Amino acid sequence: MERVINMVIRQVVRQVVNRGMNAGIDKLTQGRADATPEQQAQAQQNGNRTKKAMQLIRRFGRF
């Protein structure tokens, strides 16, 4: 019974952590409202790179 409870708790904690990481990354990669169009484009590119890097880190973290 203890194993089942641990398994469920691990899954819930994993989902909560992933949601938190996604929210933090989304907040981090948002551009500023007062930025020029060039700065906004650069921020969007950096944001996309950051999101892809985080996906890779998560994929490697599963092993």
VEXDREN-2710 file (C-alpha; in Angstrom, 1 decimal):
% VEXDREN-2710
k/r/px/py/pz
1/MET/0.0/0.0/0.0
2/GLU/2.9/2.4/0.8
3/ARG/4.3/1.9/-2.7
4/VAL/1.0/2.9/-4.3
5/ILE/0.8/6.0/-2.2
6/ASN/4.4/6.9/-3.0
7/MET/3.8/6.4/-6.7
8/VAL/0.8/8.7/-6.7
9/ILE/2.6/11.3/-4.7
10/ARG/5.6/11.3/-7.1
11/GLN/3.3/11.8/-10.1
12/VAL/1.5/14.7/-8.4
13/VAL/4.7/16.3/-7.4
14/ARG/6.2/15.9/-10.8
15/GLN/3.1/17.6/-12.4
16/VAL/3.2/20.5/-10.0
17/VAL/6.9/21.0/-10.5
18/ASN/6.5/20.9/-14.3
19/ARG/3.7/23.5/-14.2
20/GLY/5.8/25.7/-12.0
21/MET/8.8/25.4/-14.3
22/ASN/6.6/26.2/-17.3
23/ALA/5.1/29.2/-15.6
24/GLY/8.5/30.5/-14.6
25/ILE/10.0/30.0/-18.1
26/ASP/7.0/31.7/-19.7
27/LYS/7.2/34.6/-17.4
28/LEU/11.0/34.9/-17.9
29/THR/10.8/34.8/-21.7
30/GLN/8.1/37.4/-22.1
31/GLY/9.2/40.6/-23.8
32/ARG/9.0/44.0/-22.2
33/ALA/6.1/46.2/-23.3
34/ASP/8.3/49.3/-23.8
35/ALA/10.9/47.5/-26.0
36/THR/11.5/48.4/-29.6
37/PRO/10.3/45.9/-32.3
38/GLU/13.9/44.8/-32.8
39/GLN/14.3/44.1/-29.1
40/GLN/11.0/42.3/-29.0
41/ALA/12.0/40.1/-31.9
42/GLN/15.3/39.3/-30.2
43/ALA/13.5/38.6/-26.9
44/GLN/11.2/36.2/-28.7
45/GLN/14.1/34.3/-30.3
46/ASN/15.8/34.1/-26.9
47/GLY/12.6/32.9/-25.4
48/ASN/12.2/30.1/-28.0
49/ARG/15.8/29.0/-27.4
50/THR/15.3/29.0/-23.7
51/LYS/12.1/26.9/-24.0
52/LYS/13.9/24.4/-26.3
53/ALA/16.8/24.2/-23.9
54/MET/14.5/23.5/-21.0
55/GLN/12.8/20.7/-23.0
56/LEU/16.1/19.1/-23.6
57/ILE/17.1/19.3/-19.9
58/ARG/13.8/17.7/-18.9
59/ARG/14.3/14.9/-21.5
60/PHE/17.8/14.2/-20.2
61/GLY/16.6/14.4/-16.6
62/ARG/14.2/11.5/-17.1
63/PHE/17.0/9.0/-17.6
END
